[in-house]
Amino acid sequence: MIEISSAVQQNKIIELLNNYNEEGIQFSFKEKKGINLYFETTANDLEQAAKLAKNAIKSQPWGSVLYLRSAPAE
């Protein structure tokens, strides 16, 4: 599971990652706690999955200016 922390654009992040499917890696939204969004992933390497999620968000016109954190969930 990975954790994305962002105070804004949470609905767009959820929609983007729920529809992400590249190289066999997918994400599915599980829960929200405050500014933290939690996603299950099919990736074996959670560090890589967190980087892919962040890059996917940052590549969006609305995501390039976001301050966010993406990491494996503890």
C-alpha positions in Angstrom: 0.0 0.0 0.0 1.2 3.5 -0.8 0.3 6.8 0.8 -0.2 10.1 -1.0 -0.3 13.3 1.1 -1.9 16.3 -0.6 -4.1 19.0 0.8 -5.7 19.8 -2.6 -6.9 18.0 -5.7 -7.6 14.8 -3.8 -10.6 13.8 -6.0 -8.5 14.2 -9.1 -5.6 12.2 -7.6 -8.0 9.4 -6.7 -9.5 9.4 -10.2 -6.1 9.5 -11.9 -4.6 6.6 -9.9 -7.7 4.4 -10.0 -7.5 4.6 -13.8 -3.7 4.1 -14.0 -2.6 1.0 -15.7 0.9 1.0 -17.2 3.4 -1.9 -17.3 0.9 -4.0 -15.4 0.9 -1.7 -12.4 -2.4 -0.5 -11.1 -3.7 1.4 -8.1 -7.0 1.2 -6.2 -8.1 3.8 -3.7 -8.7 2.3 -0.2 -9.2 5.1 2.3 -8.7 8.8 3.2 -7.4 10.0 6.6 -7.1 13.8 6.7 -4.8 14.8 3.9 -3.5 11.2 3.4 -4.9 9.0 0.6 -4.1 5.3 0.7 -3.9 3.1 -2.4 -3.4 -0.6 -2.8 -1.1 -1.4 -5.7 -0.2 -4.4 -7.9 3.5 -3.4 -7.8 5.9 -5.6 -5.9 8.3 -2.7 -5.2 6.4 -0.1 -3.1 9.1 2.5 -3.5 8.8 2.3 -7.3 5.0 2.4 -7.1 5.2 5.6 -5.0 7.5 7.2 -7.5 5.3 6.1 -10.4 2.2 7.6 -8.7 4.0 10.9 -8.0 5.2 11.1 -11.6 1.7 10.4 -12.9 0.3 13.2 -10.7 3.0 15.7 -11.6 2.6 15.0 -15.3 -1.0 16.4 -15.2 -1.6 20.1 -15.9 -3.3 20.4 -12.5 -0.6 18.3 -10.7 2.6 20.0 -11.8 2.2 22.8 -9.2 1.0 20.5 -6.3 3.1 20.0 -3.2 2.7 16.4 -2.3 4.4 13.4 -0.7 4.3 9.9 -2.0 5.7 7.0 -0.1 5.0 3.4 1.0 2.4 3.4 3.7 3.6 2.5 7.2 
